[in-house]
Protein backbone atom coordinates (compact mmCIF):
# COMPACT_ATOMS: atom_id res chain seq x y z
CA UNK A 1 0.00 0.00 0.00
CA UNK A 2 1.06 3.53 -0.66
CA UNK A 3 -0.44 6.80 0.45
CA UNK A 4 -1.59 9.37 -2.10
CA UNK A 5 0.38 12.12 -0.40
CA UNK A 6 1.68 13.09 3.02
CA UNK A 7 -1.00 13.87 5.52
CA UNK A 8 -2.21 17.46 5.06
CA UNK A 9 -1.28 18.23 8.67
CA UNK A 10 2.31 17.20 7.91
CA UNK A 11 2.40 19.66 5.03
CA UNK A 12 0.79 22.50 7.00
CA UNK A 13 2.38 22.32 10.48
CA UNK A 14 0.03 24.93 11.96
CA UNK A 15 -2.83 22.53 11.26
CA UNK A 16 -0.97 19.76 13.13
CA UNK A 17 -0.50 22.05 16.13
CA UNK A 18 -4.21 22.97 16.04
CA UNK A 19 -5.15 19.28 16.01
CA UNK A 20 -2.78 18.59 18.91
CA UNK A 21 -4.27 21.54 20.81
CA UNK A 22 -7.78 20.16 20.33
CA UNK A 23 -6.63 16.78 21.62
CA UNK A 24 -4.94 18.37 24.63
CA UNK A 25 -8.13 20.31 25.42
CA UNK A 26 -10.15 17.08 25.60
CA UNK A 27 -7.88 15.85 28.37
CA UNK A 28 -9.05 18.72 30.60
CA UNK A 29 -12.77 17.94 30.57
CA UNK A 30 -12.82 15.34 33.32
CA UNK A 31 -13.47 12.34 31.05
CA UNK A 32 -11.09 9.42 31.67
CA UNK A 33 -8.46 9.25 28.93
CA UNK A 34 -9.31 5.58 28.37
CA UNK A 35 -12.92 6.52 27.65
CA UNK A 36 -11.74 9.15 25.17
CA UNK A 37 -9.47 6.52 23.62
CA UNK A 38 -12.35 4.07 23.25
CA UNK A 39 -14.39 6.79 21.55
CA UNK A 40 -11.49 7.51 19.18
CA UNK A 41 -11.18 3.83 18.38
CA UNK A 42 -14.92 3.43 17.75
CA UNK A 43 -15.16 6.47 15.46
CA UNK A 44 -12.13 5.22 13.55
CA UNK A 45 -13.77 1.81 13.11
CA UNK A 46 -16.92 3.43 11.74
CA UNK A 47 -14.91 5.60 9.36
CA UNK A 48 -12.65 2.76 8.23
CA UNK A 49 -9.46 4.60 9.21
CA UNK A 50 -6.86 1.87 9.52
CA UNK A 51 -4.20 4.33 10.70
CA UNK A 52 -6.28 5.50 13.65
CA UNK A 53 -7.62 2.04 14.49
CA UNK A 54 -4.05 0.74 14.63
CA UNK A 55 -2.73 3.74 16.54
CA UNK A 56 -5.50 4.02 19.12
CA UNK A 57 -5.65 0.30 19.82
CA UNK A 58 -1.89 0.32 20.43
CA UNK A 59 -2.08 3.45 22.57
CA UNK A 60 -4.91 1.98 24.64
CA UNK A 61 -2.97 -1.27 25.04
CA UNK A 62 0.01 0.70 26.36
CA UNK A 63 -2.25 2.23 29.03
CA UNK A 64 -3.22 -1.25 30.22
CA UNK A 65 -6.43 -1.69 28.25
CA UNK A 66 -7.40 -5.35 27.96
CA UNK A 67 -7.64 -7.33 24.75
CA UNK A 68 -11.23 -8.29 25.63
CA UNK A 69 -12.30 -4.66 25.68
CA UNK A 70 -10.29 -3.67 22.60
CA UNK A 71 -11.67 -6.57 20.57
CA UNK A 72 -15.22 -5.80 21.67
CA UNK A 73 -15.37 -2.05 20.98
CA UNK A 74 -17.14 -2.59 17.65
CA UNK A 75 -19.80 -4.65 19.45
CA UNK A 76 -19.90 -2.69 22.70
CA UNK A 77 -23.70 -2.95 23.06
CA UNK A 78 -23.49 -6.73 23.36
CA UNK A 79 -20.25 -7.01 25.33
CA UNK A 80 -20.17 -7.03 29.14
CA UNK A 81 -16.86 -5.19 29.41
CA UNK A 82 -17.96 -1.55 29.42
CA UNK A 83 -19.32 0.69 32.15
CA UNK A 84 -22.55 2.63 31.71
CA UNK A 85 -20.53 5.85 31.32
CA UNK A 86 -18.37 4.26 28.60
CA UNK A 87 -21.48 2.99 26.84
CA UNK A 88 -22.94 6.50 26.90
CA UNK A 89 -19.70 7.87 25.41
CA UNK A 90 -19.65 5.18 22.72
CA UNK A 91 -23.30 5.80 21.82
CA UNK A 92 -22.63 9.53 21.54
CA UNK A 93 -19.54 8.78 19.43
CA UNK A 94 -21.57 6.68 17.03
CA UNK A 95 -24.34 9.26 16.75
CA UNK A 96 -22.00 12.19 16.12
CA UNK A 97 -19.86 10.18 13.70
CA UNK A 98 -22.88 8.99 11.72
CA UNK A 99 -24.76 12.30 11.57
CA UNK A 100 -25.94 11.77 8.00
CA UNK A 101 -27.33 8.28 8.65
CA UNK A 102 -30.57 9.32 10.31
CA UNK A 103 -33.14 12.07 10.38
CA UNK A 104 -32.43 12.79 14.04
CA UNK A 105 -28.61 12.48 14.08
CA UNK A 106 -28.13 12.63 17.85
CA UNK A 107 -31.32 11.23 19.38
CA UNK A 108 -32.55 12.71 22.64
CA UNK A 109 -32.16 9.36 24.40
CA UNK A 110 -28.46 9.20 23.45
CA UNK A 111 -27.92 12.77 24.61
CA UNK A 112 -29.89 12.25 27.83
CA UNK A 113 -27.88 9.14 28.71
CA UNK A 114 -24.64 11.02 28.09
CA UNK A 115 -25.79 13.83 30.40
CA UNK A 116 -26.41 11.27 33.16
CA UNK A 117 -22.69 10.48 33.18
CA UNK A 118 -20.95 13.67 32.07
CA UNK A 119 -21.31 17.30 33.06
CA UNK A 120 -21.00 20.12 30.50
CA UNK A 121 -17.19 20.05 30.65
CA UNK A 122 -17.20 16.29 30.13
CA UNK A 123 -19.71 16.51 27.28
CA UNK A 124 -17.63 19.27 25.72
CA UNK A 125 -14.49 17.14 25.97
CA UNK A 126 -16.28 14.17 24.42
CA UNK A 127 -17.69 16.24 21.57
CA UNK A 128 -14.37 17.93 20.85
CA UNK A 129 -12.67 14.52 20.93
CA UNK A 130 -15.26 12.96 18.61
CA UNK A 131 -15.05 15.83 16.15
CA UNK A 132 -11.24 15.78 16.25
CA UNK A 133 -10.93 12.04 15.60
CA UNK A 134 -13.42 12.34 12.76
CA UNK A 135 -11.18 15.02 11.22
CA UNK A 136 -8.10 12.78 11.60
CA UNK A 137 -10.03 9.89 10.04
CA UNK A 138 -11.00 12.02 7.06
CA UNK A 139 -7.44 13.25 6.50
CA UNK A 140 -6.12 9.69 6.64
CA UNK A 141 -8.83 8.03 4.57
CA UNK A 142 -8.81 10.71 1.85
CA UNK A 143 -5.04 10.50 1.42
CA UNK A 144 -4.88 6.73 2.00
CA UNK A 145 -2.40 6.88 4.82
CA UNK A 146 -0.97 3.45 5.64
CA UNK A 147 -1.47 1.87 9.05
CA UNK A 148 1.69 1.11 10.98
CA UNK A 149 3.78 3.77 9.28
CA UNK A 150 3.07 6.50 11.81
CA UNK A 151 4.91 6.13 15.13
CA UNK A 152 2.60 5.56 18.07
CA UNK A 153 3.21 8.38 20.52
CA UNK A 154 1.00 10.57 22.59
CA UNK A 155 0.14 13.79 20.76
CA UNK A 156 2.15 16.84 21.75
CA UNK A 157 0.33 19.69 23.35
CA UNK A 158 0.41 23.10 21.76
Helices and strands as residue ranges (DSSP letters): H 8-11, H 13-26, H 33-47, H 50-62, H 67-72, G 73-78, H 84-97, H 108-117, H 120-143
